[in-house]
Amino acid sequence: MLVDERHIIFLRHAQSAEKQIRQTDHERVLSEDGRTQATEVGLLLKKEKYNIDLIVASSAIRTKTTAELIAEKLDYTGRIRLIDALYQASVIQLLEHLIDISERSVLVVGHNPTISHTVTYLTGHDVYFSPAQGASVYLPRQASWWEASDARIHHWLR
């Protein structure tokens, strides 16, 4: 990563359990497979020596838990910033929440189709992420989110 770049990992939450009776979609939890997926992503990020300055996640239970399990494996001691508006955000709404972030290396845990569409928007690569998949993207710090043609994918998380 160059000094004048931002590094953002866009990750779809891990596999969720089936929705239960009277449970809202926002309240859905991770399945056992999903908990394993999130742990594996955390271990992969640690092995690859990712140094995360900030974790941002939707406030939905499955994204919050995914972020917490990853943070635990990374020995991340910072706060996980939960943002209600990311639950059903558009690409533009997601980027608006990231625009004022000063940290250089950020993990964003969210939902599809927004996570996939955001990476497509920033990089021009047509992607669709399954649970616990995503991409590590570098964006020149001086680049506007709205004119991010210089963004590039550094690493696929699959």
Backbone hydrogen bonds, N-H to C=O, Kabsch-Sander energy under -0.5 kcal/mol:
donor,donor_aa,acceptor,acceptor_aa,energy
5,E,2,L,-1.7
6,R,139,L,-3.1
7,H,104,R,-3.7
8,I,6,R,-0.5
8,I,137,V,-3.0
9,I,106,V,-3.1
10,F,8,I,-0.7
10,F,135,A,-2.6
11,L,9,I,-0.6
11,L,108,V,-2.8
12,R,133,Q,-2.8
13,H,110,G,-2.3
17,A,29,V,-3.0
23,Q,20,Q,-2.1
27,E,24,T,-0.9
28,R,25,D,-1.3
31,S,15,Q,-2.0
35,R,31,S,-2.3
36,T,32,E,-1.9
37,Q,33,D,-2.7
38,A,34,G,-2.7
39,T,35,R,-2.0
40,E,36,T,-2.5
41,V,37,Q,-2.4
42,G,38,A,-2.3
43,L,39,T,-2.3
44,L,40,E,-2.5
45,L,41,V,-2.8
46,K,42,G,-2.0
47,K,43,L,-2.7
48,E,44,L,-2.5
49,K,46,K,-1.4
50,Y,45,L,-2.8
52,I,50,Y,-0.7
53,D,105,S,-2.6
54,L,105,S,-1.4
55,I,79,R,-0.8
56,V,107,L,-3.1
57,A,81,R,-2.5
58,S,109,V,-1.6
59,S,83,I,-0.8
61,I,26,H,-2.2
62,R,28,R,-0.7
64,K,60,A,-2.6
65,T,61,I,-2.7
66,T,62,R,-1.7
67,A,63,T,-2.6
68,E,64,K,-2.4
69,L,65,T,-2.6
70,I,66,T,-2.1
71,A,67,A,-2.7
72,E,68,E,-2.2
73,K,69,L,-1.6
74,L,70,I,-1.8
75,D,71,A,-0.6
75,D,72,E,-0.8
76,Y,71,A,-2.5
81,R,55,I,-2.9
81,R,79,R,-0.7
82,L,80,I,-0.9
83,I,57,A,-2.7
84,D,82,L,-0.5
86,L,83,I,-1.6
87,Y,84,D,-1.9
89,A,86,L,-0.8
94,L,90,S,-2.4
95,L,91,V,-2.6
96,E,92,I,-2.3
97,H,93,Q,-1.2
97,H,94,L,-0.6
98,L,94,L,-0.8
98,L,95,L,-0.7
99,I,95,L,-1.3
101,I,98,L,-1.6
106,V,7,H,-2.7
106,V,104,R,-0.5
107,L,54,L,-2.5
108,V,9,I,-3.5
108,V,106,V,-0.5
109,V,56,V,-2.8
109,V,107,L,-0.5
110,G,11,L,-2.6
110,G,108,V,-0.6
115,I,111,H,-2.6
117,H,113,P,-3.0
118,T,114,T,-2.5
119,V,115,I,-1.9
120,T,116,S,-2.3
121,Y,117,H,-2.7
122,L,118,T,-2.6
123,T,119,V,-2.2
124,G,120,T,-2.5
126,D,124,G,-0.5
127,V,125,H,-0.9
132,A,12,R,-0.8
132,A,13,H,-1.4
133,Q,130,S,-1.6
134,G,157,L,-2.1
135,A,10,F,-2.0
136,S,155,H,-3.1
137,V,8,I,-3.2
137,V,135,A,-0.6
138,Y,152,R,-3.0
139,L,6,R,-2.6
141,R,4,D,-3.9
143,A,140,P,-1.5
147,E,144,S,-1.2
148,A,145,W,-0.7
151,A,122,L,-0.6
151,A,148,A,-2.1
152,R,138,Y,-2.5
154,H,136,S,-3.7
155,H,136,S,-1.2
157,L,134,G,-3.0
158,R,156,W,-0.8
